Amino acid sequence: MRRFMPFLAAPLALIIFACGAATAAPAAQTVTLGEKDAGRTIQVRVGDSVQMQLVESFPVPGSSLVWDAASTDASVLARVTTERTPQVHSGPGRSDTYTAFFNAGGAGQAMLNAHGATSCEAMAKRSCPDRNFTITVVVAG
């Protein structure tokens, strides 16, 4: 004789469901980098966002430090957009924020190259050299 045991049905269903359930992929994250990260190697995952945030300065009239950032491999780390806050340079004695936004689109390695162009009208260029640095970004698939 077969008997139906209803108290076993629910636990059995949970076991079957749990064994067949797929694990959820980790949520994408945003990594913010700056000049303090110069020379470092960082790791992110495909789908993550990377922000390069740098301070632009305008210490006195005729002098400035203005940034730009680029990836060496857009198939790994593609620049999506850039923004400056405020939108118009704030002027002498002030500072602005430059942010470049990148998407990690494929597994591999790319370099983020930051170039800080300086101007100093009252001095020779060798007295106020440009500032450059690199951050290595390793993207895991």
Residue frames relative to the residue before (quaternion, step in Angstrom):
aa qw qx qy qz dx dy dz
M 1.0000 0.0000 0.0000 0.0000 0.00 0.00 0.00
R 0.2632 -0.7567 0.5797 0.1488 3.54 -1.00 0.90
R 0.1294 -0.7769 0.6128 0.0654 3.49 -0.94 0.85
F 0.3583 -0.7051 0.5698 0.2231 3.55 -1.09 0.71
M 0.1237 -0.7968 0.5896 0.0456 3.56 -0.76 0.99
P 0.2461 -0.8250 0.4913 0.1321 3.64 0.05 1.26
F 0.6176 0.5646 -0.3572 0.4148 3.61 1.05 -0.56
L 0.6603 0.4827 -0.3127 0.4830 3.64 1.22 -0.26
A 0.5444 0.6612 -0.3932 0.3344 3.60 1.15 -0.45
A 0.6855 0.4918 -0.2970 0.4473 3.63 0.81 -0.93
P 0.6840 0.4594 -0.3166 0.4699 3.67 0.76 -0.84
L 0.6320 0.5287 -0.3357 0.4564 3.58 1.02 -0.75
A 0.6412 0.5161 -0.3212 0.4683 3.60 0.98 -0.80
L 0.6490 0.5138 -0.3228 0.4589 3.61 0.97 -0.77
I 0.6409 0.5194 -0.3219 0.4646 3.58 0.98 -0.80
I 0.6620 0.4958 -0.3079 0.4703 3.58 0.89 -0.89
F 0.6600 0.5079 -0.3061 0.4613 3.60 0.93 -0.90
A 0.6789 0.5054 -0.2960 0.4427 3.60 0.86 -0.96
C 0.6580 0.5143 -0.3164 0.4499 3.57 0.99 -0.76
G 0.7450 0.4013 -0.2228 0.4840 3.56 1.03 -0.69
A 0.5139 0.6628 -0.4162 0.3512 3.61 1.25 -0.17
A 0.3812 -0.7055 0.5529 0.2265 3.55 -1.04 0.85
T 0.4402 -0.6672 0.5199 0.3013 3.56 -1.12 0.59
A 0.4691 -0.6816 0.4910 0.2726 3.56 -1.01 0.84
A 0.4824 -0.6455 0.5086 0.3032 3.55 -1.08 0.77
P 0.5462 -0.6096 0.4438 0.3648 3.59 -1.05 0.67
A 0.5519 -0.6225 0.4449 0.3317 3.56 -1.08 0.74
A 0.5468 -0.6012 0.4685 0.3465 3.57 -1.13 0.68
Q 0.1835 -0.7829 0.5872 0.0933 3.55 -1.09 0.70
T 0.3280 -0.7033 0.5891 0.2254 3.54 -1.33 0.28
V 0.1438 -0.7759 0.6121 0.0516 3.54 -0.85 1.05
T 0.1718 -0.7877 0.5864 0.0786 3.58 -0.77 1.06
L 0.0922 -0.8009 0.5917 -0.0053 3.54 -0.79 1.14
G 0.0402 -0.7920 0.6088 0.0214 3.54 -1.26 0.44
E 0.7818 -0.3354 0.2434 0.4659 3.52 -1.32 -0.19
K 0.5831 0.5917 -0.3593 0.4252 3.59 1.17 -0.57
D 0.6825 0.4878 -0.2746 0.4700 3.60 1.23 -0.45
A 0.3082 0.7799 -0.4940 0.2296 3.59 1.27 0.13
G 0.8262 0.2230 -0.1866 0.4825 3.55 -0.92 0.98
R 0.5722 0.6108 -0.3810 0.3928 3.60 1.21 -0.22
T 0.2776 -0.6812 0.6388 0.2253 3.51 -1.41 0.21
I 0.0534 -0.7943 0.6050 0.0128 3.56 -0.80 1.02
Q 0.2733 -0.7538 0.5770 0.1556 3.55 -1.22 0.54
V 0.0027 0.7639 -0.6449 0.0234 3.53 -1.06 0.90
R 0.4366 -0.6689 0.5276 0.2892 3.57 -1.34 0.07
V 0.6283 -0.4883 0.4290 0.4276 3.55 -1.26 0.38
G 0.7491 0.3467 -0.2841 0.4877 3.57 -0.87 0.98
D 0.5727 0.5831 -0.3833 0.4302 3.59 1.23 -0.33
S 0.3359 -0.7023 0.5877 0.2205 3.54 -1.33 0.34
V 0.1478 -0.7585 0.6293 0.0821 3.53 -1.16 0.72
Q 0.1158 -0.7767 0.6171 0.0505 3.56 -0.92 0.96
M 0.1649 -0.7383 0.6450 0.1078 3.55 -0.95 0.92
Q 0.0184 -0.8199 0.5703 -0.0456 3.58 -0.43 1.25
L 0.0240 0.8209 -0.5621 0.0977 3.55 -0.60 1.24
V 0.3978 -0.7106 0.5338 0.2280 3.55 -1.16 0.69
E 0.1993 -0.7455 0.6281 0.0999 3.52 -0.87 1.08
S 0.1113 -0.8213 0.5580 0.0415 3.58 -0.98 0.77
F 0.1328 -0.7547 0.6410 0.0442 3.49 -1.29 0.62
P 0.1184 -0.8747 0.4633 0.0792 3.58 0.60 1.19
V 0.7897 -0.0281 0.0511 0.6107 3.61 0.89 -0.93
P 0.6601 -0.4870 0.3556 0.4478 3.61 -1.15 0.36
G 0.7983 0.2802 -0.2253 0.4831 3.56 -0.93 0.93
S 0.7212 0.3480 -0.2579 0.5406 3.60 1.22 0.07
S 0.1084 0.7934 -0.5922 0.0902 3.54 -1.11 0.71
L 0.1674 -0.7034 0.6757 0.1437 3.48 -1.45 0.26
V 0.0250 0.8044 -0.5873 0.0859 3.58 -0.47 1.25
W 0.2835 -0.8131 0.4982 0.1015 3.58 -0.74 1.15
D 0.0033 0.7215 -0.6903 -0.0532 3.49 -1.44 0.35
A 0.1000 -0.7915 0.6010 0.0493 3.60 -1.07 0.71
A 0.0235 -0.7966 0.6034 -0.0269 3.56 -1.06 0.83
S 0.3882 -0.6860 0.5697 0.2327 3.53 -1.30 0.54
T 0.4399 -0.6966 0.4997 0.2676 3.57 -1.08 0.70
D 0.7917 0.1589 -0.0956 0.5821 3.62 1.21 -0.30
A 0.2635 -0.8121 0.5054 0.1253 3.57 -0.14 1.32
S 0.6014 0.5547 -0.3802 0.4314 3.63 1.13 -0.38
V 0.6843 0.4252 -0.2648 0.5299 3.58 1.25 -0.42
L 0.7968 -0.0068 0.0712 0.6000 3.56 0.83 -1.05
A 0.0605 -0.8415 0.5362 -0.0252 3.57 -0.16 1.33
R 0.3935 -0.6919 0.5494 0.2541 3.57 -0.95 0.91
V 0.2788 -0.7772 0.5507 0.1225 3.53 -0.80 1.11
T 0.7729 -0.1963 0.1810 0.5756 3.57 0.83 -1.02
T 0.2089 -0.7325 0.6225 0.1797 3.53 -1.35 0.12
E 0.0289 -0.7867 0.6152 0.0411 3.54 -1.24 0.42
R 0.2119 -0.7351 0.6294 0.1367 3.49 -1.28 0.53
T 0.1094 -0.7766 0.6189 0.0437 3.53 -1.01 0.88
P 0.4707 -0.3120 -0.7901 0.2382 1.62 -1.11 2.22
Q 0.7011 -0.4901 0.3255 0.4029 3.58 -1.28 0.30
V 0.7415 0.2794 -0.1657 0.5871 3.61 1.10 -0.67
H 0.5836 -0.5911 0.4118 0.3747 3.60 -0.96 0.84
S 0.4597 -0.7370 0.4381 0.2313 3.54 -0.84 1.05
G 0.5507 -0.6599 0.3765 0.3458 3.63 1.14 -0.33
P 0.7841 -0.3756 0.2334 0.4354 3.55 -1.38 0.16
G 0.8197 0.2294 -0.2063 0.4825 3.51 -1.04 0.92
R 0.6629 0.4901 -0.2916 0.4851 3.57 1.27 0.01
S 0.2142 -0.7498 0.6007 0.1764 3.55 -1.32 0.02
D 0.2294 -0.7480 0.6122 0.1146 3.53 -1.24 0.62
T 0.3586 -0.7074 0.5578 0.2447 3.56 -1.32 0.18
Y 0.1676 -0.7504 0.6353 0.0722 3.54 -0.92 1.05
T 0.0084 0.7935 -0.6081 0.0226 3.60 -0.83 0.95
A 0.1127 -0.7563 0.6424 0.0506 3.56 -0.92 1.00
F 0.2180 -0.7886 0.5686 0.0852 3.56 -0.86 1.05
F 0.0631 -0.8005 0.5958 -0.0155 3.58 -0.84 1.05
N 0.2323 -0.7357 0.6162 0.1582 3.58 -1.24 0.57
A 0.3485 -0.6991 0.5863 0.2143 3.55 -1.02 0.89
G 0.0581 -0.8709 0.4875 -0.0223 3.57 -0.11 1.32
G 0.8130 0.0681 -0.0265 0.5777 3.60 1.15 -0.38
A 0.5865 -0.5830 0.4279 0.3647 3.55 -1.18 0.57
G 0.4833 0.6417 -0.5021 0.3202 3.56 -1.09 0.76
Q 0.4793 -0.6422 0.5159 0.3030 3.51 -1.29 -0.45
A 0.0159 0.7735 -0.6330 0.0273 3.55 -1.04 0.85
M 0.3461 -0.7001 0.5824 0.2257 3.52 -1.24 0.50
L 0.2367 -0.7081 0.6425 0.1727 3.55 -1.08 0.76
N 0.1166 -0.7953 0.5943 0.0273 3.55 -0.60 1.20
A 0.1143 -0.7803 0.6135 0.0411 3.56 -0.76 1.08
H 0.0820 -0.7866 0.6119 0.0101 3.53 -0.92 1.00
G 0.1207 -0.7851 0.6066 0.0331 3.55 -0.71 1.15
A 0.1819 -0.7961 0.5724 0.0739 3.56 -0.31 1.30
T 0.1551 -0.7947 0.5829 0.0673 3.55 -0.80 1.03
S 0.0614 -0.7430 0.6612 0.0837 3.50 -1.28 0.46
C 0.0732 0.7720 -0.6268 0.0763 3.53 -1.03 0.81
E 0.2605 -0.8329 0.4731 0.1211 3.52 0.10 1.36
A 0.7080 0.4753 -0.2724 0.4456 3.59 1.01 -0.69
M 0.7497 0.3330 -0.1910 0.5391 3.61 1.26 -0.18
A 0.5847 -0.5387 0.4648 0.3898 3.53 -1.32 0.32
K 0.6319 -0.5715 0.3709 0.3696 3.59 -1.08 0.74
R 0.6341 0.5442 -0.3461 0.4267 3.60 1.00 -0.72
S 0.6285 0.5348 -0.3311 0.4576 3.59 1.23 -0.37
C 0.7738 0.1617 -0.1206 0.6004 3.59 1.24 -0.29
P 0.0661 -0.8502 0.5220 0.0174 3.57 0.47 1.22
D 0.5939 -0.5380 0.4581 0.3848 3.53 -1.29 0.43
R 0.3130 -0.7263 0.5804 0.1940 3.56 -1.24 0.47
N 0.0115 0.7953 -0.6033 0.0585 3.54 -0.88 1.02
F 0.1335 0.7683 -0.6238 0.0518 3.52 -1.16 0.62
T 0.2737 -0.7545 0.5825 0.1283 3.54 -1.33 0.43
I 0.1032 -0.7394 0.6613 0.0726 3.53 -1.23 0.68
T 0.2952 -0.7451 0.5706 0.1792 3.59 -0.87 0.93
V 0.1084 -0.7878 0.6052 0.0357 3.56 -0.89 1.00
V 0.1378 -0.7713 0.6196 0.0473 3.58 -0.73 1.12
V 0.1391 -0.7984 0.5841 0.0442 3.57 -0.68 1.14
A 0.2080 -0.7768 0.5863 0.0981 3.57 -0.72 1.13
G 0.4782 -0.7153 0.4497 0.2398 3.56 -1.04 0.89
